Amino acid sequence: MTQRPVVLSVRGLSVRFRMPGGRRVAAVTDAHFDVAAGECLALIGESGCGKSVLASALLGLLPANAQTAGRARLGDLDLLAADERTLARTVRGRRVGLVPQSPAAHLTPVRTVRSQLAETVAALTGVRGRDALSAATRAAAARAAFPEDHLDRHPHELSGGLAQRAATALALVGDASLLVADEPTTGLDRDLVDRTVDELRRHVEAPDDSDAPGRALLMITHDLEAAERVADRIAVMYAGRIVELADAGAFFGVPGPRHPYSRGLLRALPDRAFTPIPGMPPELGTLPDGCAFAARCARATDACVDVPPMTDTGPGATAEGVSQAPAPPAADAVACHHPHVSEDIRA
């Protein structure tokens, strides 16, 4: 099988916020993952676990009190080291498209959706001429299922779902090599959820005529049904750490996820056990020294006073779970002292 080229390579990405009194909030800790051309990686987890902070770090949209570490390479560019001029002029919209979590805050309030879309189309595609630009603007709106008869409305005249579709239309215009979709289905009914994520999926599968390696999608979502529909791989985040990386088919099917938290997320779904995970996640400013999930985990033991390492669970893993190949982050890995194994699942 030919290995697909990597579009985004993240190594050791960490984000800390400096708070009054010298306190530090560990929003993201030591994230490692790759997203390959033609691939959708869905980053899932409870609200407040650091998913959106990770997305903001990739685009240089963190507040001034944030400190970042690690690398996030998009081709030959380290996004974490790039200056604001580079990010604004050559990255955002062109190399990285963003579907924001709060679309109303990203839409210009005094301009209509049509004018904002038309400006973006002209800037990113080079379309010129009134008729051609008008047609391209309508096509961009249709791509995100934004109704043509709402194009001349201002953002405050839109429902939350329509604002989300307008933001999605803007993000897709540039055909960026990396699309970061932060909760792209917020405010949408089920039919529009399916249509939206299908369009995001088509974006990464569309042929690219340039010499670039292709397109990739990082979808941040709490909607596990949407993730199951379009994702190739799943990354599970808990308390600022990625605790599991898994093939989407195995994660949602057989053998299922290996981390107890991941399994709890699936069991909480209405079409499964509909059983909530007990307890509450810890505050990112007061994380425990060991496994952050231990207080909510029925499998916790004294070993969980230490932070579990991320170990390879894929075909190349040893009996102890650690890969023998000094390669990039494993496609299947789990950070848990007591992960579920096949015997647990059959039981």
DAQUI-V301263 format. One line per field, one symbol per residue. psi: psi as a letter, one per 40 degrees, with the letter a starting at -180 (. if undefined). A space follows every 10 residues. Layout:
# DAQUI-V301263
psi->???
This chain:
# DAQUI-V301263
psi->hhhiihdhhh hfhihhhhii eeihhgdhhf hhiihiheih hhhiiiheee ddddddddef fiideihiia ighgbehhdd eiidddddde chdddhihhi dgddeehhde iidddddddd dddeeehihd dddddddddd dddefhhdee deiideeiid dddddddddd dedefidhhh hhfeeheiid dddddddddd dddeeiihea eieaiihhhh iegdddddde idihhhhhfe ihehhihddd debheiidhd dddddddeid ebdfhihiai iiheefiida heedeeheei addeeihhih iheadeiide ehiehgaihi dhiighdgii iddddd.
